[in-house]
Amino acid sequence: MNITARKTTSEMSNIPTVLVLPFPAQGHVNSFMNFSRKLAENGLKIIFVNSEFNHKRMMASWEESKDSLVESNIEFVSIPDGLGPEEDRSDSKKLIVAVSRSMPAMLEKLIGDVVCVNGNCSRISCIVADVSMGWALEIASKLGIRRAALSTYCATMFALQYSLRRMVDDGIIDCNGMPIQKGPFQLSPSMPIMHTDQIFWSKVGDFDCGKAGFDYMKRFTQAFDLAEWWLCNTTYELEPKSLSFLPKLLPIGPYMGSSHSTRSLGQLWEEDLSCLNWLDQQPPCSVIYAAFGSFTLFNSNQFKELALGLEFTNRPFLWVVRSDVNNSTKNEYPDEWHANLGKIVGWAPQKQVLSHPAIACFISHCGWNSTIEGLCNGVPFLCWPYFADQIYNKHLICEELKVGLGFDSDEKGIVSSGEIKKKVEKLINDENIKARSMKLKEMLLSNIAEGGRSSENFKKFVKWLKE
């Protein structure tokens, strides 16, 4: 167990302390970090609980920022995730099994140690748990601590997770969480019509992996009802039907952190800031930004087609290629590839990139954080989902909001370089998509302006924390 240096002076004694617990994966950690900053800005003290593995990576990725974060009342602690240092945390089944086996007991011990070390000074007022860590709500209830659940994915996916038993009873999925019959379904008349391909836990790998995810959620989803608040990084405009279906779920988005800070917070990879200077040298609305999150992997053929497709557009591009992608899959750039117009980085400061005037479009895996960040900057999407909730997010972007396009794969499942070039040109020349993107940006940002609906919901939550 690791606890960073913390304030113990009497001046902290009257500040409510909120313990926040993200699922140990990049997208969840990043979302919770931005949420924690908003709480700290409103005068609350935060204890941010990471896995030990992710804690070390996050501290290393922004070493120079730690002092300012301690001053902003955010403290960092860590507990083991149950895996060894060299074990593969991209193996979803292995991670889920280890988390459920190891972290509950360690969290309960941590809470006791915090109180024991600091007395009433750091008495935890509330635990905000990731909906993927529902077991923490059971611990909070057992210890008499107030409770809130925060969804790091969209409201529609939260509604799916909350409706597991109903979906089994209605014959949509079997007892292993797998769709019984492929096709459309509807949780209720007030919910959007969905397709079984969008059931996210069935899209995280093979059968065993999907079943492990389903069993994990089924075990802890019932704990959601122990939470006094359900919160989600979304807005009424994005998901009116799903929020109507679950009126307890309050939208408090979009929260993304500042796009003006030197480095983004909550990142497990060190950001290459040189791309910002490179963007400054590009014409307005000219650059294709391609980034696929922390899990996406391409086979060698697809990797080469993507490289060629970006080059064939004859436009400047910024492409994020994680170091672990080439290390694990041995991907190589095509022999005939030059990338004269492009820049490749291992990890990008995405909020700053998407807000840059040089960006023309976003080729994205459609993770929820990336979706929110792109929408809030009015950037049109080219959607390339990899797994899980990203499948539905693509549908939301392309079919519901109509601010993006998807790619079509060939008979071998490959998105060709020609398809990439064709869709880039189609998107960039579509003035209707551009206009809708800018209009949606204005609507989303109005939610967090003074008096906006998300802003008012967040204020109510903060007021409750301070009572």
N, C-alpha and C positions, 0 to 999 in steps of 0.2 A: 504494500500500500504506500502511495506517495502523496504527500501533502506539501504544497508549496508554502513559502513564507507567507504568513497572514497577519493582519492587524489584530491586536488583542487589547487595544486601548479602550478606555471607558467611553470615548467619543462614538464608538460603534455600537454601544449597548442598546440604543433605542431604534436602530435601523433593522427592519424586518429582514431576515435571511431566507433566501429562496435557494433550494438545492435543485439543480436541473440535471437531467440524465438523458443524453441522446443514445440511440443505438450506435454501436461502434463501427460506423461506416462514414466515408467522407461527406456525402450529401446530408446525412443526419447531423453530424457534428457542425458543419457549416451553418445549417439552418438554426440550430440551437445557439450557436455563437452570436448570430445576428439578433436573435430573440433576447439573449442575455444582455447584450449591449443596450437594447431598448429599455429593459428593466433597470439596468444600472443608471441610465440617463434619467430615469424617473425616481432616483434616490433610494433604490433597493440594493441590498448586498447579495451577491450571487456566489454560490459554491458550485462550480462547474465540474461535473464528474465525467471523466474520460476513462477508457480502458488504459492500462499502463502503456500498451504498445502505441496507441494513438496519442497519448499524452506526450510521449517522448518525441514523436514526429511533429506534433503541432508546436511544441516549444522550440524545436530546432528550426522550424520553417520561418519563424518571425522572432528571433532572439531579441532584436532591438525593441520590440513592442511590449515586452512583459512588464516593465516598470510602469508604463502608462496604464496598463490594464489593471494592475494591482491598485493604482491610485483611483481607478474608476470603480472600485468596489467589486471587481470580479476576481475570485480566487480559484485556483485550479488544483484539483485533487485527482487521484487515479486509483483504480482497483483492477485486479487481474481479470482478463476476459476468459481465462481457462485454457488458452492455447499457449504453446511454447513460442519462444522468440522467432524461430525459423519456420513455424507452421504457416500454411497458406490461408490467409484471411479472405481471399476472394472465393474460397470454397464456402458457399452460403450454408450448406448443410452442416459442415464441420463447425462454422462459427456459431450458428443458431444453437446447436447442441451444447457447445462449450459455454455460451453465455447463460443459457437457462440452468446449467448445472452449477456454475461457479459464482456468477455475479450477485444473485439475490443475497446469499449469506454474507458476501463481502460488503455489499451496500449497507446491510443492517449493522455490521460491525463498524463501518465507517461513520455512520450516523451516531453510534454510541461514542466513538472516539472523539468526534467533533465536539459533542456536548461535554464529554469528560475533560477534554483539554481546555476548552474555552469557557466552560460554565454557561451561564445565561447569556454571556456576550455573543455567542454564536448559536443560540438555540434556533433550530430550523423552524421557520414559520410555515413553510409550504414546500412540497415536492412537486415539481413539474416534470412529468415523465413522458418520454417519447411513447406514442401509441404502440410502437414496436417493442416497448419495454413495459408492457402492462403489469407485469408482476411487481413492479416498484410501487404501484398504487396499493397493492395488498399489504406491502410492508409499511407504507405510510399510514394506512388505516389501522393496522395492528399497533403502531406506535403512537396513535392519536395525533398525527400530523395532517394538516390540511392538504388537499390533493387537487391537481389539475393535470389534464392530458393534452399534449400538443401533437398535432399531426404534421409531419414533415412532407407528406404528400397531399394530393388534392382532396377536397371534401367527398368526391364521388368514390375514391378508393377507400376513404375512411368508412363510408356508408357500406361498401362491400364487406370490409372486415367486420364491421359491427353486425352484419346480417348473415354471418356464417350459418347459424342454426336454421334460419329461415330458408336459406338457399338449399340446405340439405333436405329440409321438410318439403320444399316445393319441387324437389326433383331436378334442380338446376345443376347441382354437383353431387357426387357420391360421398361416402364416408371418408374417402381419402382426399377430398377437396378438388377432385378432377371433374371437369364438365361431363355430364352424362350424355348429352347430345349437342353437337355443335350447332350454333345458331343464335338468334337474338333472344334476349330475355329482359324482363323488367321487374325490379324489386317491388315497385308499387306504382299506381297510376301517376303519382307525383314525381317519380324518378325518371331520368332519361332512359330511353331504350338503349341497352348495351348488347354486346356480342360476347359469347363465351371466350373468344380470343383475348378479351380484355380483363379476364380474371387473373389478377397479377401474380398470385402465388403459383399458378400453373405455368408461369412463363419465366421461371428462374433457373432453368436447367433441366435435368432429367426427372423422371418420375419420383425417385427417392428424394431428390432435393426439394421438389414441389411439395411432396407429402410432409417432409420435415418442417417446411415453412408453415403449411396448413395446421399441422398438429401444434406447433408452437403458438400460433395465433389463437387457435381454438382454446387452448389451455388458459390464455391470459386475457382474451377479449372480454370475457364476462367481468373482468375487473374494471372495465371502463365505467361501469355504473357506480363505482366507488368514488370516481372523480367528481368534484363539485363544479369544475369547469371543463368544457371541451373547447379547444382553440385550434385554429387552422390558418395557415398562411395562404389565404385566398380572399376573394371578394364576392359580394352578391352578384355583380355583373358577370363574373366568370362562371359561376355554378348556381344559378337561382334554384333549380329543381332539387339538387342534392341538399342544399341548405334548407329548403322547405321541408324535405323529408326528415331531416334531423335538426329541428329548431334549437336544440341545446348546443349545437356546434356553432360557435361564434367565429366569423371571419375577422382576422386582425391584420390581414395583409394589404398591400405587399410590404414585407420587411426584408431588406437586403443588405443592410449595413451601408456605410458611406462609400461612394464611388471616388472620393477625393483623398482618402488616406493612402499612405505610401504603399502599404501592403494589405491585402485582404486578411481577415481574421478567420480562424476556424479551418484553415487549409492544412492538409497533411503533406503537401508537396511544396517545395520552395518555388515561388513564382519568379519567372524570368521577366523582369521589368524592362528589358531592352526592347521588347515589342512595342511599348508605348512610344518610344522615340521613333521607331520605325513607322508606326501609324501616323505620327505627326508629319511624315514626309509624303504621305499618300493623298491623292485627291479626295474630296468629300464623296461619300456614298460609292466608293470604288472597291472596297476590300471584302472578300469572302472570308468569314471567320468560321473555321471548322474545329469543333471541340466535342468530344464524345464521353466526357465524364471519367469516373474513376474505375469503372468495371469493364467497359466495352473492349472486346478483343476482335481483331480481324484476322482471318487466315491470310496466307501469303498472296493468293490470287486477288482477294478483295482489297488488300492493302495496296497492291500495285495499281489496280484499277482506280482506286481513290486518288492516288498520287497523280496518275495520268489525267484523270478527270479534272482535277484542280488546275493542272498546267494547260489543258486544252481550252479552258475558259478564256485564256489570254487576259486574265485579270489578276491584280495583286491578291494574294491570299495569306492569311495567318492560320497556321495549322498546328494544333496541339497534339504532339505525339509523346505520350508518357514513356519514360525510360523503361518501365517494366513491360511495355508492349513489345518492344524489340527484343528485350532480354528473354521473355518467356516464349514468344512465337517465332523468333528468328526472322522477322519480316525484313525484307530488303527493298530498297527503292529500285524502280526499273532502270535498266542500263541506259535507255534512251531518254531518261528524265533529267531535266536541268534545273527546274524550279527557279528560273531567273527572276520571276516576279514575286516569288513567295518568301515567307519567313516561317521557320519551324522552331517551336519552343517545347520544352518538356512540360511546362505548366504555365498557364497565363493568369494574370490578374483580371479575371473575367468581368467583374463589374465595371472596371475602368475601360476595358476593351469594348464592351457593348455600348457604353455611353459615348464612345469616341465618334466624332462626326465622319470619320473615314469609313466606318462599317456600313456595308450595303445589305448583307444578309448573314444569317446564322445557320450553318449546317450543324444540327444538334442531335444528340441522343434523346432529347426530350425528357431528361430528368426534371423533377418539379422545380428545383432551384433554378436551373437553367431556363426553364419555361417562364418562370416569373421574371427573371432578370431580362430576358429578351423582350417579353411583352411590355415591361415597364420602360423600356428604351425605344419602343416603337420599331423594333427590328424585325423584318419578315423572316420566316423560318423555312428551311428545308429539312424535313423531319426524317431521321434515320434511327428509330428506336432500337434498343438492344434487347431489353427484357423487362419483366415486372410491370410496374405502373406506367412505364414509358410508352407502352402500346396504346393505352387509353389516352395519354397526354397528346400523342400524335393525332388521334381522332378529334380531341377537343380543339387543337390548334387548326387543323385543316378543315374539319367538317362543321364544327359548331361556331368557332370564332372566325374562320375563313381568313387567317392571316399567314398561311403557309401552304406548302405543297409537300407531298411525299415522293419517294423514289420507287420505281418499279424494278424488280429484279428479273433476271433471265431464267431460263429453264434450269440452270444450275444453282439458282439462288444468289447469283452475283449481281450487284449493281454495277453496270458497266461504266467505263469512262465516258462513253457517248451519252448515256442517260444522265450522268452528273452534269455534263456540259449543257445538255438540252434543258434540264430543269433549272439550272442557274439562270440561263438566259430568259426562260419563261417567267421566273419569279421577278427578276430585276426589271423586266419590262412591263410588269403588271401594275398599273397605277392604282387599280382598285384595292389590291392587297396592301399597297403602301398607305393608301388613305385610311383603310380600316385599322391598320397597325397604329397609326398616329392617333386616331380617335380613341382606340382602346387604351393607349398609353395615358391619355388625358383622363379617362374615366378611372383607371386604376390608381393613378397618383392622387386624384381627388379624394380617394378613400382615406389616405393618410394625412391629408391636409387638415388644418384646424376645422373641427366640426364635421369631418368626414365620418362615414359609418364605421369603418375599421378603427379609426382613431378614437371614436367614442367608445367602442367595445373594449379597446385596450385600456382606456382610462378607467372604465368600470372595473376591470380586472385588477389594475394597480391599486385602485381605491380599496378593493376588497382585501388585497394583500396587506395594506397598511392599517386596516381596522384592528 
